Amino acid sequence: MNTIWKYPHQLPEVAPQHRVLLGEGQTPLVSSRSIGASLGIDKLYFKLENLNPSGSYKDRFAAVLVSEMTARGQKLCIATSSGNTGAALSAYCAAAGITCILVVVDGAPMPKIRQMQLYGAHIFMVRGFGKDPAITTAVFDALENLCRSLDIPLPISAYRYCPSAMQGVQTISSEILETLAGQVDHLFSPAGGGGLTLAITKGILAEKAATRLTKVNCVQPEGNDTIASSRRMNVKAKAVSASTTAVSGLQVPGVLDGDQVIETGRKTGGNGYIVTDERVFAWQKALAQQEGIFSEPAGAVALAGLEEAVRRNEVAPHETVVCLVTGSGFKDMASVERNFGLPPVETVDVGQTLALIKPFL
C-alpha cells in the first residue's frame, strides 16, 4: 500500500513497526471539468485532500506525529485545534491506543467536534481562543509549558511547534509533482497560520522531480490577512487584532509560520492573494455543482485565490495550475445550511412522484 511513507526524503525517520497507518495520502488529483474553462485556464487540477481518512490533509500531520509518539512509547496527547487537526489526531490516537485531549477554538464547527468525540477524544472549548490574539497566545503558552513539563509534544499543525510532523504535509507536493511529471506552474494553498503553505513550499523545494519551479501562492480570507498581503508587499507577517472571517479553520489571528511562508515564498516566485468570504462560499458551491467536489469552505479558498490571480493577469491560460481542496464539506454542514438557502425536502405520496419528476424530463 502506498502511503506518505513512500517519500522518505520528505519525512523524519520512524521505524516501520511504529508507523500508524489509516490510508493517508495518495489522494486523487483530478482535472477540472468546467471551472478551469470558465476561468480561462486550460489545465486546472484539484488535489482532493478531503478524501483522507478523517476528511482533511491534517491526517498527514497526525500520521507522522502519532507514529513518532508511538515510537517513544507515549500514551497521552494534548493538543489544540480549530477542527481538522483535532479530528485527525483523535483518529490516529484511537488507532494507536493513545489518550487524546483537545483544546479547541471558540466556535469550532460542531460536526468536527462530534467527530473528535466519537473517536474518543476529550474536548474543551476556550472562550475567545482563535479569535482574540491575547487569549490565543495565552492558551498556546499554557499548553506549551504543560507539555514541556510532561515531556510530550504539543501537536499544533505549525512548523513553529511541530516541524517534524509537518513534514508529513510536504508529501502533498511530492504526489502532485509525481502525477504531473514535475510540470506544475502554480499551486494555490489556503492559509490560516501558514503551516500548509509552508509545507507545500518546502515540499516543492525538496523535490528533484520538478522540471520547472512551481510558484506556491498563499491565499487568505480578508478577515484573517496575516500573511498574504505581506507576501505581496514582501514585508514581515503581521497579526490581526481579531479574526473576522467566517471560514472555519482559517481563523488564526497570530503569525505562527507566516514569516517563513514569506521567506520561502520568495524562492518559488509565488504571491499572496486576499479573497472575500463571499467569493469563497460561491466557489464552494461551484465546486459541488460544477465539479462534483464537496468541500468545506476552507477547501474553496485556493480556488478563490486563483480567480483573483486571473483577474490580476498573474496566471496565463496555458499554465498548469493546482488548487488544494483541503477538507470535506461534511466537516461544516452548518455553513451549508447558513449560506446556500437550500430548499426543504418534502415527503410526498407515491402517486405524486411521477408528476413532480415530469417537469425535469
Secondary structure, DSSP 8 states (H G I E B T S, - for coil): ---GGG-GGGS----GGG---SS-S---EEE-SSHHHHHT-SEEEEEEGGGSTTSBTHHHHHHHHHHHHHHTT--EEEEEESSHHHHHHHHHHHHHT-EEEEEE-TT--HHHHHHHHHHT-EEEE-TTTTT-HHHHHHHHHHHHHHHHHHT-----SSTTT-HHHHHHHHHHHHHHHHHTTT--SEEEEE-SSSHHHHHHHHHHHH-S--SS--EEEEEEEGGG-SSHHHHHHT------SS-----TT----S-TTHHHHHHHHHHHT--EEEE-HHHHHHHHHHIIIII---B-GGGGHHHHHHHHHHHTT-S-TTSEEEEEE-BBGGGGHHHHHHHS---------HHHHHHHHGGG-
